[in-house]
Amino acid sequence: MASYTEDSVELREIMGKNIRERREGCGLSQSQLGKAIGSTQSYISTIENGSGRIYAEFEQRGLAALS
């Protein structure tokens, strides 16, 4: 049975992969998406790699930018 932490990491990796695919499908670079949501390329990279936390700010602005 996976622990809470393992499940969280796996979920972040899945979400990161989905975000990357959507961003690429929209023809945006990490820098462009970061700028669109008032963040940085580094933050987008961290999210897409599954090593960063996705904050509510990203959920609101990021999803709007990727629609």
Buried (B, 14 or more C-beta within 10 A) or exposed (E): EEEEEEEEBEEBBEBBEEBBEBBEEEEBEBEBBBBBBEBBBEBBBBBBEBEBEBEEEBEEBBEEBBE
